[in-house]
Amino acid sequence: MGKDLGIPVTDHGNDLVSFGSFEADLRAGELWRNGSKVRLQEQPFQVLTVLLEKPGEVVTREELRNRLWPADTFVDFDHGLNAAVKRLRDALGDSAENPRFVETLARRGYRFVAPVAGRPNGTGLDTKAESVPARSARRHFIRIFAVLAVLLMGTGAGWVAARRLNPPVRVSEQRLTANPSDDPVLKAVISPDGKYLAFADRTGLFLRIIGTGETHSLPVSDGSRTRPTSWFPDGSHLLATVFGASGEAAASLWSISVLGGSPRKLMDNADARSVSPDGSQIAFVRGEPLNQEIWVMSADGERSAKVVGEQGDVFGAVAWSRDGRRFAFVRYTYKSGYHWGSVSLWICRPDSGRTNMILSDVRLGDGLAWAPDGRLVYSLDETPGIVNYSKGDSNLWAIQVNPSSDQPAGEAKRLTRGPDRKTGLSFSADGKKLAFLRWNGEAHVYVSQIQADAGRLSIPQRLGLDEGRNHPYTWTQDSKFILFTSDRDGPTHLFKQGISQPAPDLLVGGEDSALIARLNPDGSEVLYLLLPRANGTDKRLRLMRMPLAGGTPRLVLQEEAIDNFQCARVPSTLCVFGQSSETGLRFFTFDPQIGKGNEVAKMEVGLKYNWSLSPDGATLALAQWRHSQIELVSTRGGPSRTLTVRGWAGVASIDWAADGRSLWASSSSPTGTQALLNIDLRGRVKPMFQDSDKDVGWAIPSPDGRYIAFWEAGGSANAWVLQGF
């Protein structure tokens, strides 16, 4: 036997990993591109190694810290990691804005998004050295095992053949599109043969060959927005919803050929959902907001009939069973006066109209697809506790459905993990590929000067650069600081920030999530709501107060179903909160020092409403969501009156101007452009700001009337495919 020289011999394992035109030699610590070595420092290569261990999965910043910087190493971790990721992207020719390899997940970490061949064994940074004697012993064991294998070969031949015929499949996620954050994929559906992806973004409608990434544009009407929702089984036509075609405000349903030719309109006033597997039936949705119906028609558009729908219904995805005799659908039901409704998953037999609810859960998202093997795949929100107020990340689940009873058979199984909202599901015909969208949307606070004479706002300036979901609620009385909520550090906390201040000050932190913030009438205290504790039995919201200069928070009152609260400004001392119920809306006064007072108004309101108290406390303005009428209700027993907003797609939010002579409302044009409107008390409308690329939220004017704070929400979204599940 040779002498042990003490030279370590490393077991190569799976050391070579390929992606795109690159190859990473994990043992040698080298990166190659098309046969040429790419210069890359040690730490960026270590980051790459960790990411390659989990392709398609999120690697947290904390995990990278633990792997790259031991606990006894004193470095500026954030700076070091950011620099390492930047150098890695430079070496790969990648970018944070339009990532092909390394994607940044705000406040979470990073994800390797390109397909990977030769996945490492998970020990890239921790590979242990193996001595020569140890390696010889291992080889001796392998020889013994080989002899035993020969003896067992006869009995194991059938098993080996079965493994070859049915090799184990690993669940995998692969990214299909690479749209930047300012141009998200809005809809995407995979073709029946699994070879093509039809998708739409803000620039148009496209067809992508999944195997090569080759992409072609598809014809759409000028000025319209086209959203593909389903493939016809022939694989040559798409079912799509078109908004704004030929100047029309309402949506219409179209058939679009991917082989060329003119699109064909099938139905007016229709929002497409899906085509049955045999291509004979189309499910679509009709109706006004909060009053929708599911219809079914023949594929040629000749015969149509309502199947499901009642007052207060909003419908999400619709998915057909393989036999075409049933469809599943997501249903949102809103009761009178409620901002939020119940969410449930149903199965319908359109020939008889029979429906069965199989799941009711406020965490249900819009994603839904029916696999050929009878499993329903749906999305569930990951947000704990009271999720109605702020939907966050979601993941996909699957449950088997009994074909005779239309009821669940067995327990649901989780298919995905990780951040982002999963939506827009579609199966290939064989059920082996499930396409979906990963959506990551965030709202940010912007500030503009109100240029009343010019009838517009100045160019909006973003308030800070922090990530997270941020929503403004009030200004300090000197008009210098904005109070807003943000989930940038986990729970939704309350912050204060000046217009020119680079970073905010934390006002209310802790484990509880804050919702809505206002000032008391004299501006000395901040009032805010705290959501019920996660998994707690008490579902009441807590209205708190705290000195604006800082101090100990105090409880003002606890009530269920508080939807909003506001205070007038001195000399008025009126503070009001709204409480919704099945019968309508009730307004109560409250004293920030004492608590709940008397009922000041009661009304039967429409579904999903928004309201605001005038600065002098004399009038409540109330608007039903996406409807064109605003009710002005006196708090002092005076007459009520109605304003009608013409030329816009209803009111999404409403707030009084600083002088009480007009209202600010968020709305949209008939073609979908988001806008901030100023509406005087005669109903005359001035569009002050418009944005065709982002959602525009409520607007809060400063007390001096010079500025306005509002939120805009963009987002990033790309199509992925799930296999092996």
C-alpha positions in Angstrom: 0.0 0.0 0.0 1.3 3.4 -0.9 2.3 5.9 1.8 -0.3 8.5 2.8 1.1 11.7 1.7 -1.7 13.7 3.3 -2.8 15.3 0.0 -6.5 16.0 0.0 -8.5 14.6 -2.9 -11.8 16.2 -3.6 -14.8 14.2 -4.8 -16.0 16.0 -7.9 -19.7 15.1 -7.5 -21.7 17.4 -9.7 -19.2 20.2 -10.1 -20.1 21.5 -13.6 -23.3 23.5 -13.9 -24.5 25.0 -17.2 -26.9 27.9 -17.7 -27.3 30.0 -20.9 -23.9 30.3 -22.6 -22.1 29.9 -19.2 -20.6 27.0 -17.4 -19.6 27.1 -13.7 -16.9 24.8 -12.4 -17.8 24.8 -8.7 -14.7 22.7 -7.7 -12.2 24.9 -9.4 -14.1 28.1 -8.6 -14.1 29.1 -12.3 -16.7 30.6 -14.6 -16.5 30.0 -18.4 -18.5 31.4 -21.3 -18.4 29.7 -24.7 -15.1 28.1 -23.8 -13.5 31.3 -22.5 -12.8 31.9 -18.8 -14.6 34.8 -17.3 -12.8 36.7 -14.6 -14.8 36.6 -11.3 -13.6 37.3 -7.8 -14.1 34.7 -5.0 -17.1 36.3 -3.2 -19.2 36.9 -6.3 -18.5 33.3 -7.3 -19.6 32.1 -3.9 -22.9 34.0 -4.3 -23.4 32.3 -7.7 -22.7 28.9 -6.1 -25.3 29.4 -3.4 -27.9 30.6 -6.0 -27.2 27.6 -8.3 -28.0 25.2 -5.4 -31.6 26.5 -5.5 -32.5 27.6 -9.0 -35.9 29.2 -9.1 -36.0 29.5 -5.3 -35.5 32.6 -3.1 -32.1 32.7 -1.3 -32.5 35.2 1.6 -29.9 37.8 2.4 -29.6 36.2 5.8 -28.8 32.8 4.3 -26.1 34.4 2.1 -24.7 36.1 5.2 -24.4 32.8 7.1 -22.8 31.1 4.1 -20.3 33.8 3.1 -19.5 35.7 6.2 -19.1 33.6 9.4 -20.5 35.0 12.7 -17.1 36.1 13.9 -16.4 38.1 10.8 -16.9 41.9 11.2 -17.8 43.5 7.9 -20.4 45.8 6.5 -22.6 42.9 5.3 -25.1 44.9 3.3 -22.4 46.8 1.3 -20.3 43.6 0.8 -23.3 41.6 -0.5 -24.5 44.4 -2.7 -21.0 44.8 -4.2 -20.7 41.0 -4.7 -24.0 40.7 -6.5 -23.1 43.7 -8.7 -19.8 42.1 -9.7 -21.6 38.9 -10.5 -24.1 40.6 -12.7 -21.3 42.5 -14.5 -19.6 39.2 -15.2 -22.8 37.6 -16.5 -23.8 40.7 -18.5 -27.0 40.8 -16.4 -29.0 43.8 -15.0 -31.2 44.3 -12.0 -33.8 46.1 -14.0 -34.2 43.3 -16.6 -32.6 40.2 -15.1 -31.9 37.1 -17.2 -30.0 35.3 -14.4 -30.1 36.9 -11.0 -33.4 38.5 -9.9 -33.6 40.8 -6.8 -36.6 40.2 -4.5 -37.1 43.4 -2.6 -36.6 43.0 1.2 -36.1 39.3 0.7 -33.0 38.2 -1.2 -32.2 36.9 -4.7 -33.3 34.2 -7.1 -31.6 32.5 -10.0 -34.2 32.6 -12.8 -32.4 31.0 -15.8 -32.8 27.2 -16.6 -29.9 25.2 -15.0 -28.4 21.9 -16.2 -26.3 19.9 -13.8 -27.7 21.2 -10.5 -25.0 21.1 -7.8 -25.4 18.8 -4.8 -25.9 21.6 -2.3 -22.4 21.4 -0.9 -20.7 23.9 -3.2 -19.2 26.0 -0.4 -18.8 23.3 2.2 -17.2 20.5 0.2 -15.0 18.4 2.5 -11.6 17.2 1.6 -11.2 13.4 1.3 -7.8 11.8 2.0 -6.2 9.1 -0.2 -6.7 6.2 2.3 -10.3 7.2 2.8 -10.9 7.3 -0.9 -9.3 3.8 -1.2 -11.6 2.4 1.5 -14.5 3.9 -0.3 -13.5 2.2 -3.6 -13.1 -1.1 -1.7 -16.7 -0.8 -0.4 -17.8 0.0 -3.9 -16.3 -3.3 -5.2 -18.1 -5.3 -2.5 -21.3 -3.6 -3.4 -20.8 -4.4 -7.0 -20.5 -8.1 -6.2 -23.8 -8.0 -4.2 -25.4 -6.1 -7.1 -24.6 -8.9 -9.5 -26.3 -11.4 -7.2 -29.4 -9.2 -6.9 -29.5 -8.3 -10.6 -32.0 -10.9 -11.5 -34.6 -10.0 -8.9 -33.9 -6.3 -9.5 -34.1 -6.3 -13.2 -37.8 -5.5 -13.3 -37.3 -2.7 -10.8 -34.5 -1.2 -12.9 -36.6 -1.4 -16.0 -39.4 0.3 -14.3 -37.2 3.1 -13.2 -35.9 3.5 -16.7 -39.4 3.6 -18.1 -40.7 5.9 -15.4 -37.8 8.0 -14.1 -38.4 10.1 -11.0 -39.5 13.6 -11.8 -38.4 16.6 -9.8 -40.7 19.5 -9.3 -39.2 22.4 -11.0 -40.1 26.0 -11.9 -38.8 27.7 -15.0 -39.1 31.3 -15.9 -40.6 31.9 -19.4 -40.5 35.7 -19.8 -38.1 38.4 -18.7 -40.1 41.6 -18.7 -38.7 44.6 -16.6 -40.5 46.0 -13.6 -42.0 48.9 -15.6 -43.6 46.6 -18.1 -45.1 43.6 -16.3 -46.7 40.6 -18.1 -50.4 41.2 -17.6 -51.8 37.9 -18.9 -50.2 34.6 -20.2 -51.6 31.3 -21.3 -49.7 28.1 -22.3 -50.7 26.3 -25.5 -52.4 22.9 -25.5 -49.2 21.2 -26.7 -47.1 23.1 -24.2 -44.8 24.5 -26.8 -46.0 28.1 -26.9 -46.8 30.9 -24.5 -49.2 33.7 -25.5 -48.8 36.8 -23.3 -49.7 40.4 -23.2 -47.9 43.4 -21.6 -48.4 47.1 -21.9 -46.8 47.2 -25.4 -48.9 44.5 -27.1 -49.7 40.8 -27.6 -47.0 38.3 -28.2 -46.4 34.6 -29.0 -43.2 33.0 -27.6 -41.7 29.6 -28.5 -40.9 28.2 -25.1 -38.0 26.0 -26.3 -36.1 28.8 -28.0 -37.4 32.0 -26.5 -38.2 33.3 -30.0 -41.0 35.8 -29.8 -43.4 37.3 -32.4 -46.1 40.0 -32.0 -49.7 39.2 -32.8 -52.2 41.6 -34.4 -54.4 43.8 -32.2 -56.7 46.7 -32.9 -55.2 50.2 -32.7 -55.6 51.8 -29.3 -57.0 48.6 -27.7 -55.7 46.5 -24.9 -55.8 42.8 -25.6 -55.6 40.1 -22.8 -55.4 36.4 -23.8 -57.3 34.2 -21.5 -57.4 30.7 -23.1 -56.4 28.7 -26.1 -58.8 26.9 -28.4 -57.9 23.1 -28.5 -56.7 23.4 -32.1 -53.7 25.3 -30.8 -54.1 27.9 -33.5 -56.6 30.4 -31.9 -56.7 32.4 -28.7 -59.7 33.5 -26.7 -59.1 37.1 -25.6 -60.7 40.1 -24.0 -60.2 43.4 -25.8 -60.7 46.7 -24.1 -61.2 49.9 -26.0 -61.5 48.3 -29.4 -62.7 50.8 -32.1 -63.2 53.4 -29.4 -65.6 51.2 -27.3 -65.5 51.6 -23.6 -66.8 48.2 -22.7 -64.8 44.9 -23.0 -65.5 42.5 -25.8 -64.7 38.9 -26.5 -62.5 38.0 -29.5 -60.9 35.0 -31.3 -57.4 35.7 -32.4 -55.4 33.5 -34.8 -51.8 32.9 -34.0 -51.1 32.0 -37.7 -52.2 35.4 -39.0 -55.4 36.9 -40.3 -57.8 39.4 -38.8 -59.1 38.9 -35.2 -62.8 38.0 -35.0 -65.2 39.5 -32.5 -67.5 36.9 -30.8 -69.4 39.0 -28.3 -69.9 42.5 -27.1 -70.0 43.5 -23.4 -68.2 40.4 -22.4 -65.0 39.6 -20.4 -63.5 36.3 -21.5 -62.6 33.5 -19.2 -62.0 30.1 -20.8 -62.7 27.6 -23.6 -63.9 24.1 -22.8 -61.4 21.3 -23.7 -63.4 20.2 -26.7 -63.7 23.7 -28.0 -67.5 23.8 -28.1 -68.2 26.2 -25.2 -66.9 29.5 -23.9 -67.3 30.8 -20.4 -67.3 34.6 -19.9 -68.4 37.3 -17.4 -70.9 40.1 -17.8 -72.2 42.8 -15.6 -71.3 46.0 -13.7 -68.9 46.1 -10.8 -70.3 44.1 -7.8 -73.1 42.8 -10.0 -71.5 40.2 -12.3 -72.7 37.0 -13.9 -71.1 34.0 -15.5 -72.4 33.2 -19.0 -71.8 30.2 -21.3 -72.0 30.4 -25.1 -71.3 28.2 -28.1 -67.8 28.7 -29.7 -69.3 30.5 -32.7 -71.0 33.0 -30.3 -74.5 32.2 -31.5 -76.1 30.7 -28.4 -75.5 32.2 -24.9 -77.2 31.9 -21.5 -76.6 33.2 -18.0 -75.5 30.4 -15.6 -74.4 31.9 -12.3 -74.7 35.4 -10.7 -76.4 37.4 -8.0 -76.3 41.0 -6.6 -72.9 41.6 -5.0 -71.0 39.0 -7.0 -67.6 39.5 -8.6 -66.1 36.6 -10.4 -62.4 35.7 -10.9 -61.0 32.8 -12.9 -63.2 30.1 -14.5 -61.7 26.7 -15.3 -63.4 23.8 -17.2 -63.1 20.1 -16.3 -61.6 17.8 -18.8 -65.0 16.4 -19.8 -66.4 19.9 -20.4 -69.5 19.1 -18.2 -68.4 21.3 -15.3 -66.5 24.4 -14.6 -65.0 25.8 -11.4 -64.9 29.4 -10.5 -63.7 31.9 -7.9 -66.5 34.0 -6.4 -66.2 37.2 -4.4 -69.5 38.1 -2.6 -70.0 41.6 -1.2 -72.7 42.4 1.3 -74.4 45.7 1.7 -72.0 48.3 3.2 -69.0 46.0 3.3 -65.6 47.0 1.9 -64.6 43.4 1.7 -66.5 40.2 1.0 -66.3 36.5 1.3 -64.2 34.5 -1.2 -65.1 31.0 -2.2 -64.4 28.3 -4.8 -67.4 26.6 -6.6 -68.1 24.0 -9.2 -71.0 24.4 -11.6 -72.8 22.1 -14.0 -74.0 24.5 -16.7 -76.5 22.0 -18.2 -78.5 21.9 -14.9 -77.3 25.1 -13.2 -76.4 23.1 -10.1 -73.5 24.6 -8.1 -71.5 23.3 -5.1 -69.2 25.3 -3.0 -66.0 23.3 -2.2 -63.9 25.9 -0.3 -64.5 29.2 1.4 -61.4 31.1 2.5 -60.6 34.8 2.5 -57.1 33.9 1.5 -58.3 32.6 -1.9 -56.7 34.4 -4.8 -57.9 34.6 -8.4 -55.6 31.9 -9.8 -57.5 28.7 -10.8 -56.9 25.8 -13.2 -58.4 22.3 -13.6 -55.8 19.6 -14.3 -56.7 16.6 -16.7 -56.3 14.2 -13.7 -59.1 15.9 -11.8 -57.1 18.1 -9.5 -58.1 21.8 -9.0 -55.1 24.1 -8.6 -55.8 27.4 -6.8 -53.8 30.1 -5.0 -53.9 30.9 -1.3 -52.6 34.1 0.3 -49.7 33.6 2.7 -50.6 36.7 4.8 -51.5 35.6 8.4 -54.3 36.8 10.5 -56.8 39.3 9.1 -55.9 39.2 5.4 -58.8 41.2 4.0 -57.0 44.5 4.4 -53.8 43.7 2.6 -53.3 40.9 0.2 -49.6 39.8 -0.1 -47.7 36.8 -1.3 -49.5 33.7 -2.3 -48.7 30.1 -3.3 -50.4 27.3 -5.3 -52.3 24.4 -3.9 -54.0 21.4 -5.5 -56.9 19.3 -4.3 -58.6 16.3 -6.0 -62.3 16.6 -6.8 -64.8 13.7 -6.7 -66.3 13.8 -10.2 -69.7 12.5 -9.0 -70.2 14.7 -5.9 -68.2 17.7 -7.0 -66.7 17.7 -3.5 -63.0 17.6 -2.4 -61.5 14.1 -2.2 -58.6 14.1 0.3 -56.4 16.9 1.6 -55.0 19.8 -0.3 -51.3 19.7 -1.3 -49.0 22.6 -1.6 -47.3 23.0 -4.9 -45.1 26.1 -4.5 -43.4 28.1 -1.8 -41.8 31.5 -1.7 -42.7 35.1 -2.3 -44.8 36.9 -5.0 -48.4 36.5 -5.8 -49.2 33.5 -8.1 -52.0 34.1 -10.5 -53.1 33.6 -14.1 -53.0 29.7 -14.2 -53.2 27.6 -17.4 -52.4 23.9 -18.1 -51.1 22.2 -21.2 -53.5 19.6 -22.5 -51.5 16.7 -21.0 -51.4 18.4 -17.6 -47.6 18.2 -17.3 -47.0 22.0 -17.6 -48.7 24.6 -15.5 -48.0 28.2 -16.5 -48.6 31.0 -14.0 -47.6 34.6 -13.3 -45.4 35.7 -10.4 -46.6 39.2 -9.5 -44.8 41.5 -7.1 -46.6 44.9 -6.8 -45.7 47.7 -4.4 -47.4 51.1 -3.8 -45.2 54.2 -3.2 -46.1 57.6 -1.9 -45.7 60.6 -4.3 -46.0 64.3 -3.6 -47.0 67.0 -6.1 -47.7 70.7 -5.9 -51.3 71.7 -6.7 -51.2 74.1 -9.7 -54.8 75.1 -9.5 -54.6 77.9 -12.1 -53.1 75.5 -14.7 -55.5 72.7 -13.8 -52.8 70.1 -13.1 -50.3 68.8 -10.6 -46.5 69.3 -10.8 -44.4 66.3 -11.8 -44.8 63.8 -8.8 -41.8 63.3 -6.6 -41.4 60.0 -4.9 -41.2 60.2 -1.1 -38.1 58.2 -0.3 -36.7 55.1 -2.1 -37.6 52.4 0.4 -39.4 49.3 -0.8 -42.6 47.9 0.5 -46.3 48.8 0.3 -46.7 52.5 1.3 -50.0 54.5 1.7 -50.4 58.1 2.8 -53.2 59.1 5.2 -52.7 62.6 6.6 -50.4 65.6 6.9 -49.2 67.4 10.0 -51.0 70.7 10.5 -48.0 72.7 9.4 -48.1 70.9 6.0 -44.5 69.8 6.4 -44.8 66.1 7.1 -46.7 63.2 5.7 -47.9 60.3 7.9 -48.1 57.0 6.0 -48.1 53.3 6.6 -45.5 50.9 5.2 -44.7 47.2 5.5 -41.0 47.7 4.6 -39.9 46.0 7.8 -42.5 43.3 8.0 -45.7 44.3 9.8 -47.4 47.5 8.6 -46.0 50.3 10.7 -46.7 54.0 10.9 -44.1 56.6 9.7 -43.6 60.3 9.4 -41.5 62.0 6.7 -40.9 65.5 5.5 -41.1 66.4 1.8 -37.4 66.8 1.5 -36.4 64.3 4.2 -34.4 61.4 2.8 -35.7 58.8 5.2 -38.8 58.6 7.5 -39.1 58.5 11.2 -40.9 55.6 12.8 -43.9 56.6 14.8 -45.6 53.3 15.6 -43.7 50.0 15.4 -44.1 46.6 17.2 -45.6 43.3 16.1 -49.1 44.6 15.4 -50.0 46.0 12.0 -51.3 49.5 11.7 -54.1 50.5 9.4 -55.3 54.1 8.7 -53.8 57.1 10.5 -55.4 60.6 11.1 -54.9 63.6 13.4 -57.2 64.7 16.2 -58.9 68.1 15.5 -56.1 70.2 17.0 -53.4 68.2 15.4 -51.6 67.3 18.6 -52.2 63.5 18.5 -52.1 60.9 15.9 -55.0 58.4 15.8 -54.5 55.0 14.2 -56.1 51.6 13.9 -54.4 48.3 14.8 -55.6 45.1 13.2 -56.7 42.1 15.3 -53.8 39.9 16.4 -53.0 37.0 14.1 -54.7 33.8 15.1 -56.5 35.6 17.9 -60.1 35.1 18.9 -60.9 38.8 19.3 -61.7 40.2 15.9 -62.2 43.8 17.1 -60.0 46.6 15.7 -58.3 48.9 18.2 -58.4 52.6 17.7 -55.4 54.1 19.4 -54.1 57.6 20.1 -50.5 58.8 20.7 -49.0 62.3 21.0 -47.5 63.3 17.7 -44.3 64.3 19.4 -44.0 60.8 20.8 -45.2 59.1 24.0 -47.3 56.2 25.3 -50.1 54.9 23.0 -53.6 54.8 24.6 -56.7 52.8 23.6 -59.6 55.0 22.4 -62.1 52.2 21.6 -62.5 48.7 20.2 -65.1 47.7 17.6 -65.6 45.2 14.8 -65.9 46.2 11.2 -64.5 49.7 11.5 -63.9 50.7 7.9 -62.7 54.3 8.2 -62.5 57.1 10.7 -61.8 60.9 10.3 -61.7 64.1 12.4 -62.6 67.6 11.3 -60.2 70.5 12.0 -60.6 73.1 14.7 -62.8 75.0 15.5 -64.9 71.8 14.9 -64.2 69.0 17.3 -66.2 66.3 15.5 -64.6 62.8 15.0 -66.5 60.1 13.2 -65.9 56.4 12.5 -67.9 54.2 10.2 -69.1 50.7 11.0 -70.4 48.4 8.3 -72.9 45.6 8.6 -75.2 43.5 6.4 -77.9 46.1 6.6 -75.8 49.1 5.7 -73.5 51.7 7.3 -73.7 53.4 10.6 -71.7 56.5 11.6 -70.7 57.1 15.2 -69.1 60.1 16.8 -66.1 59.5 19.2 -64.0 61.6 21.5 -60.3 60.8 21.2 -60.0 61.1 25.0 -63.2 59.3 26.1 -64.2 56.9 23.3 -67.4 56.0 21.4 -70.2 58.6 21.3 -73.6 58.6 19.6 -74.8 57.5 16.2 -74.8 60.5 13.9 -76.1 58.9 10.7 -77.4 55.6 9.3 -78.0 54.6 5.8 -78.4 51.7 3.4 -75.5 52.1 1.1 -74.3 50.3 -2.0 -71.7 47.6 -2.0 -68.1 48.4 -1.3 -68.1 52.2 -0.7 -65.7 55.0 0.3 -66.4 58.0 2.4 -64.7 61.2 3.7 -65.6 63.9 6.4 -65.3 67.5 5.3 -62.7 69.7 7.1 -65.5 71.7 8.9 -67.3 68.5 10.0 -70.5 69.5 8.3 -70.7 67.0 5.4 -70.0 63.3 4.7 -69.1 62.5 1.1 -69.9 58.9 0.2 -69.3 57.1 -3.1 -69.9 53.5 -4.1 -66.9 51.9 -5.6 -66.5 52.4 -9.4 -69.9 54.2 -9.6 -70.4 57.7 -10.9 -72.5 59.2 -8.1 -71.3 60.9 -4.9 -73.7 61.4 -2.0 -73.2 64.5 0.1 -74.8 63.8 3.5 -75.2 66.5 6.2 -74.0 65.6 9.7 -76.2 68.5 11.1 -79.6 67.3 9.9 -79.5 69.3 6.7 -80.6 68.0 3.2 -78.5 65.6 1.2 -77.7 65.9 -2.4 -76.0 63.9 -5.2 -73.1 64.8 -7.6 -72.7 62.9 -10.8 -69.2 62.3 -12.2 -69.5 62.1 -16.0 -67.0 60.8 -18.6 -65.1 58.7 -16.1 -65.3 55.1 -15.0 -66.7 55.9 -11.6 -64.9 56.7 -8.3 -62.4 54.4 -6.7 -61.6 56.7 -3.7 -62.7 60.1 -2.4 -61.2 62.7 -0.1 -62.1 66.4 0.6 -59.9 69.2 -0.6 -58.2 71.3 2.1 -60.7 74.2 1.7 -63.8 71.9 1.7 -64.9 73.4 -1.7 -64.1 70.4 -3.8 -63.3 66.7 -3.7 -60.3 64.6 -4.8 -61.1 61.3 -6.4 -59.1 58.5 -8.0 -60.7 57.1 -11.2 -59.9 55.9 -14.7 -60.8 56.8 -18.2 -63.0 54.4 -20.3 -59.8 53.1 -21.9 -58.2 52.3 -18.5 -55.9 55.3 -18.0 -55.6 56.0 -14.2 -56.3 59.5 -13.0 -56.7 61.9 -10.1 -59.8 64.1 -10.5 -60.7 67.3 -8.7 -64.6 67.6 -8.5 -66.3 70.8 -7.4 -69.5 70.8 -5.5 -71.5 71.2 -8.8 -70.1 68.0 -10.2 -67.6 69.7 -12.6 -64.5 67.5 -13.1 -60.9 68.5 -13.7 -58.4 65.7 -14.4 -55.3 66.9 -12.6 -53.0 63.9 -13.2 -53.1 60.8 -15.4 -50.9 57.7 -15.8 -51.5 54.9 -18.2 -48.9 52.6 -16.7 -49.7 52.5 -13.0 -52.6 52.3 -10.6 -53.3 55.6 -8.9 -54.7 55.6 -5.4 -56.3 58.1 -3.0 -55.0 61.6 -2.7 -54.5 63.5 0.6 -54.1 67.3 0.4 -51.9 69.3 2.8 -53.9 71.6 5.2 -52.5 74.7 3.4 -53.8 73.4 0.1 -50.4 73.7 -1.6 -49.5 70.0 -1.9 -51.1 66.6 -2.4 -49.8 63.2 -1.4 -51.0 60.1 -3.2 -49.9 56.6 -4.0 -49.1 54.9 -7.2 -48.6 51.2 -7.6 -46.5 49.6 -10.3 -45.2 46.1 -10.2 -43.2 43.4 -11.8 -44.7 40.2 -13.3 -43.3 37.4 -15.4 -44.6 34.1 -16.6 -43.3 30.8 -15.1 -44.0 27.1 -15.7 -44.3 24.4 -13.1 -43.4 20.8 -14.0 -43.1 17.5 -12.2 -45.9 18.1 -9.7 
